[in-house]
Amino acid sequence: MRLVVVFLFLATVSATCHANCFIEQVVHQIHPLRPRSGAGGYRLENINCQSWRLAVETKNIINWKLVPEACEGYIGHYMLGKQYRKDCETVANVAIEYAKSLTLAGDGKDIWVFDIDETTLSNMPYYARSDVQFGALPYNDTKFNEWVAEGTAPPVPASLRLYQTLLPLGFKIVFLTGTAERFRAIRTSNLKAAGYHTWEKLILKGEADKGTTALVYKSKKRTELVNSGYRVLGNMGDQWSDILGDNAGDRTFKVPDPMYYIG
Amino acid sequence: MRLVVVFLFLATVSATCHANCFIEQVVHQIHPLRPRSGAGGYRLENINCQSWRLAVETKNIINWKLVPEACEGYIGHYMLGKQYRKDCETVANVAIEYAKSLTLAGDGKDIWVFDIDETTLSNMPYYARSDVQFGALPYNDTKFNEWVAEGTAPPVPASLRLYQTLLPLGFKIVFLTGTAERFRAIRTSNLKAAGYHTWEKLILKGEADKGTTALVYKSKKRTELVNSGYRVLGNMGDQWSDILGDNAGDRTFKVPDPMYYIG
């Protein structure tokens, strides 16, 4: 059945395809060599990639390890195409409207919490690599940390626009990330190079929190902020573990991310 | 500008359109007569309907009153087309996989909580009406209650399949709805006619809870269940107010609903 489909596909290629056909064929050849696995590592039959993405974004599918093999192309097109950008712009627009509707106390304690990866900085140059494939290949800690150490991640444009709107409104910015403390210097220079030139706090994950889940770690750090007199008026992240838990914030904003899951 | 677009549209209609063109033109003529309003009642510029729907489903846009005028057609096509059905099937598949992974205590206290409207029963025959327009026209309590009183709502097929899977696994079913207590008889017959033939409890909103938000009301009712010894292993609803709050359940499942918001 599959062979027949492949044959028909190849037979029609010359009539219908564009310049990237060769690349697609090569990529297709790689697929049978890779284990098939969906959310949770099992094989998903007849997966609808749009439905999979919605289920991920709405926290129906959790604890997943890999983008389903069948959806690698779909997720790649989504992330590199217009829709991801538009989705991010819409979230930023809603957040800006909310931020502008508030009257701040003016005591410097009104904060907006931002996650970093896939929220304020984009790792797309890394995720688009052929050895990463938009999260369809297993996460490699060493490789990812090498990319972080380059310090060249661009901003998520919509989130940078939100950031630039929040500052003159009087919000103090707190970056709260699961990145390890040892990357403080490079993350600082990366944030500044991307346009995030000032902040109240940049909280990275120290040795004491190593091994705790993102949800527990971020809840704890937000609680410390609240205990210090800060008010979390807004909180934005690409993972539900960024925006659920203790002192999640008066309003939370979920930026799309169908490439990986952090619990 | 708009007139030019309309002219070009009409000029190309004869060449490109199908049988429903006349209907589309009539619907288009109605639009200028209606107030433009987006999430929260304000005018949204350059709205991307896919982004709007994702933002609604991920709880970024809250407290909205109407489907944006510009998205009425998009939402209608989504709800009546294949994607809504596939999205519901995917949520049900994930829920079934979760349910099957559990070992129940066998004491009859393991429950699955279902919301009713747009979760187990579908109001599509109502929402597709020309005087409702998939939530693009203001909600009319009297009209909606007349529809509920007919008791003819069909099931959401994917959720019925989940229900049919849960029963033999040993789950007790609890329906928890914001529908008023006075509709108990008709809701009971409607559920049974739609295929939901048995349940542990059918909880409707009594006089004591009138005026409380859905989030507070449903939290209270779930807490009463837990205090009676029940364990909420799963909880499924089309609104975030169904699945957030106290005793939300070990796993929650968000069924798509871009037609209305209940806080």
Contacts between the chains, C-beta under 8 A, distances in Angstrom:
chain1	res1	chain2	res2	distance
A	39	B	94	7.3
A	40	B	97	7.7
A	47	B	90	7.9
A	48	B	83	7.9
A	48	B	86	4.5
A	48	B	87	7.8
A	48	B	89	7.9
A	48	B	90	6.3
A	50	B	83	6.3
A	50	B	86	7.3
A	50	B	87	7.5
A	51	B	83	7.5
A	51	B	86	4.8
A	51	B	87	4.7
A	51	B	89	7.2
A	51	B	90	3.8
A	52	B	90	6.5
A	54	B	54	7.4
A	54	B	57	6.4
A	54	B	87	5.5
A	54	B	90	7.5
A	54	B	256	6.8
A	55	B	87	7.5
A	55	B	90	5.1
A	55	B	91	6.1
A	55	B	94	6.1
A	57	B	54	6.4
A	57	B	57	6.8
A	57	B	58	5.3
A	58	B	57	5.3
A	58	B	58	6.2
A	58	B	254	4.3
A	58	B	256	7.9
A	59	B	252	7.4
A	59	B	254	6.9
A	60	B	90	7.6
A	60	B	91	5.2
A	60	B	94	5.3
A	60	B	95	7.8
A	60	B	253	5.4
A	60	B	254	5.9
A	61	B	94	5.5
A	62	B	251	7.9
A	83	B	48	8.0
A	83	B	50	6.3
A	83	B	51	7.5
A	86	B	48	4.5
A	86	B	50	7.4
A	86	B	51	4.8
A	87	B	48	7.9
A	87	B	50	7.5
A	87	B	51	4.7
A	87	B	54	5.5
A	87	B	55	7.6
A	89	B	48	7.9
A	89	B	51	7.2
A	90	B	47	7.9
A	90	B	48	6.4
A	90	B	51	3.8
A	90	B	52	6.5
A	90	B	54	7.5
A	90	B	55	5.1
A	90	B	60	7.6
A	91	B	55	6.2
A	91	B	60	5.3
A	94	B	39	7.4
A	94	B	55	6.1
A	94	B	60	5.3
A	94	B	61	5.5
A	95	B	60	7.8
A	97	B	40	7.8
A	251	B	62	7.9
A	252	B	59	7.4
A	253	B	60	5.4
A	254	B	58	4.3
A	254	B	59	6.9
A	254	B	60	5.9
A	256	B	54	6.8
A	256	B	58	7.9
